[in-house]
Amino acid sequence: MWRVWRQHRGKVAGGLFGLVIAIFLIVAWPIVLIVFLVLCGVAIGAFWDVARRLGRTLDRILEAGERATGVGREQSKKNQRSSDR
């Protein structure tokens, strides 16, 4: 046994390391998958929050512009309909 270790130390160490990694992946694969999916969900939720906040901000900006000019959405729709004819 020690003679094999002395002659093929790199091969034995590499084989044992590969065995440990393989066992880890077999046992921990569901945990890795769960962590990955949770992180994906968090990233999608963060994107959703940013998009919703951006939409609210644009609504506020557009409403402020409508109040400043005195032209609301209903008035601009009427103007668009009359110009389409």
Residue frames relative to the residue before (quaternion, step in Angstrom):
aa qw qx qy qz dx dy dz
M 1.0000 0.0000 0.0000 0.0000 0.00 0.00 0.00
W 0.7077 0.4440 -0.2711 0.4780 3.60 0.81 -0.99
R 0.6016 0.5559 -0.3560 0.4498 3.53 1.14 -0.61
V 0.6356 0.5112 -0.3193 0.4825 3.60 1.03 -0.80
W 0.6426 0.5236 -0.3198 0.4589 3.60 0.97 -0.86
R 0.6833 0.4862 -0.2949 0.4580 3.57 0.90 -0.90
Q 0.7200 0.4509 -0.2596 0.4592 3.59 0.93 -0.82
H 0.8140 0.1840 -0.0567 0.5481 3.60 1.02 -0.79
R 0.0598 0.8570 -0.5086 0.0584 3.55 0.99 0.88
G 0.6791 0.4995 -0.2945 0.4500 3.62 0.86 -0.90
K 0.6653 0.5034 -0.3036 0.4602 3.57 0.95 -0.85
V 0.6658 0.4924 -0.3017 0.4726 3.56 0.95 -0.90
A 0.6668 0.4907 -0.3072 0.4693 3.60 0.88 -0.90
G 0.6552 0.5073 -0.3107 0.4657 3.60 0.97 -0.82
G 0.6509 0.5111 -0.3128 0.4661 3.58 1.01 -0.80
L 0.6622 0.4901 -0.3050 0.4779 3.58 0.97 -0.84
F 0.6360 0.5222 -0.3265 0.4650 3.57 0.99 -0.79
G 0.6525 0.5075 -0.3057 0.4724 3.59 0.97 -0.84
L 0.6337 0.5263 -0.3236 0.4656 3.58 1.04 -0.77
V 0.6533 0.5083 -0.3090 0.4683 3.58 0.94 -0.87
I 0.6600 0.4935 -0.3065 0.4764 3.60 0.92 -0.87
A 0.6463 0.5179 -0.3250 0.4566 3.61 0.95 -0.83
I 0.6559 0.4904 -0.3115 0.4819 3.60 0.92 -0.86
F 0.6369 0.5305 -0.3277 0.4533 3.58 0.97 -0.84
L 0.6827 0.4820 -0.2954 0.4629 3.59 0.90 -0.88
I 0.6408 0.5181 -0.3311 0.4596 3.58 0.99 -0.75
V 0.7146 0.4364 -0.2509 0.4858 3.58 0.91 -0.91
A 0.7892 0.3652 -0.1682 0.4642 3.58 0.82 -1.00
W 0.4077 0.7413 -0.4705 0.2506 3.63 1.17 -0.12
P 0.6582 0.4896 -0.3408 0.4593 3.65 0.85 -0.77
I 0.6359 0.5207 -0.3319 0.4630 3.59 1.04 -0.72
V 0.6413 0.5124 -0.3219 0.4717 3.59 0.96 -0.85
L 0.6573 0.5097 -0.3068 0.4626 3.57 0.95 -0.86
I 0.6497 0.5131 -0.3162 0.4634 3.59 0.93 -0.86
V 0.6576 0.5004 -0.3119 0.4689 3.58 0.90 -0.90
F 0.6486 0.5194 -0.3165 0.4577 3.59 0.94 -0.85
L 0.6904 0.4766 -0.2876 0.4621 3.59 0.87 -0.92
V 0.6220 0.5226 -0.3444 0.4705 3.60 1.05 -0.70
L 0.6619 0.4971 -0.3117 0.4665 3.59 0.92 -0.84
C 0.6210 0.5215 -0.3412 0.4753 3.59 1.05 -0.67
G 0.6501 0.5172 -0.3107 0.4620 3.59 0.99 -0.83
V 0.6444 0.5089 -0.3196 0.4729 3.57 0.99 -0.81
A 0.6525 0.5094 -0.3185 0.4619 3.60 0.95 -0.83
I 0.6542 0.4953 -0.3162 0.4761 3.61 0.94 -0.82
G 0.6541 0.5122 -0.3106 0.4619 3.59 0.98 -0.82
A 0.6397 0.5127 -0.3250 0.4715 3.59 1.00 -0.76
F 0.6381 0.5140 -0.3213 0.4748 3.58 0.99 -0.81
W 0.6346 0.5370 -0.3151 0.4579 3.56 1.00 -0.87
D 0.6589 0.5110 -0.3053 0.4598 3.60 0.93 -0.92
V 0.6584 0.5041 -0.3131 0.4630 3.58 0.92 -0.88
A 0.6613 0.5016 -0.3129 0.4618 3.59 0.91 -0.87
R 0.6564 0.5054 -0.3184 0.4607 3.60 0.96 -0.80
R 0.6495 0.5062 -0.3139 0.4727 3.59 1.00 -0.84
L 0.6354 0.5252 -0.3261 0.4626 3.58 1.01 -0.78
G 0.6426 0.5254 -0.3155 0.4599 3.58 1.00 -0.82
R 0.6535 0.5019 -0.3119 0.4730 3.58 0.96 -0.84
T 0.6513 0.5154 -0.3177 0.4575 3.58 0.95 -0.86
L 0.6592 0.4936 -0.3145 0.4722 3.59 0.92 -0.83
D 0.6181 0.5330 -0.3478 0.4614 3.61 1.02 -0.73
R 0.6629 0.4992 -0.3105 0.4636 3.59 0.91 -0.89
I 0.6538 0.5086 -0.3185 0.4610 3.60 0.94 -0.84
L 0.6839 0.4823 -0.2929 0.4625 3.59 0.88 -0.90
E 0.6434 0.5082 -0.3288 0.4686 3.60 0.99 -0.74
A 0.6315 0.5192 -0.3369 0.4670 3.59 1.02 -0.75
G 0.6484 0.5109 -0.3137 0.4692 3.59 1.01 -0.77
E 0.6367 0.5204 -0.3294 0.4640 3.58 1.02 -0.74
R 0.6548 0.5003 -0.3157 0.4703 3.59 0.99 -0.80
A 0.6631 0.5208 -0.3110 0.4384 3.58 0.97 -0.83
T 0.7419 0.3911 -0.2294 0.4940 3.58 0.98 -0.77
G 0.4375 -0.7084 0.4462 0.3282 3.57 1.21 -0.38
V 0.6099 0.5149 -0.3573 0.4850 3.56 1.27 0.11
G 0.1745 -0.8026 0.5657 0.0740 3.54 -0.58 1.16
R 0.7215 -0.4228 0.3079 0.4537 3.52 -1.27 -0.04
E 0.6506 0.5134 -0.3270 0.4541 3.59 0.94 -0.82
Q 0.6604 0.5037 -0.3100 0.4627 3.58 0.92 -0.86
S 0.6801 0.4708 -0.3113 0.4679 3.60 0.89 -0.84
K 0.6021 0.5330 -0.3671 0.4677 3.64 1.10 -0.53
K 0.6398 0.5136 -0.3255 0.4700 3.61 1.00 -0.83
N 0.6525 0.5119 -0.3146 0.4619 3.57 0.95 -0.88
Q 0.6514 0.5105 -0.3152 0.4644 3.58 0.98 -0.81
R 0.6510 0.5147 -0.3209 0.4564 3.61 0.95 -0.83
S 0.6866 0.4762 -0.3010 0.4595 3.57 0.90 -0.86
S 0.6699 0.4794 -0.3167 0.4703 3.61 1.06 -0.59
D 0.5964 0.5736 -0.3644 0.4271 3.61 1.20 -0.43
R 0.6184 0.5909 -0.3398 0.3911 3.62 1.11 -0.60
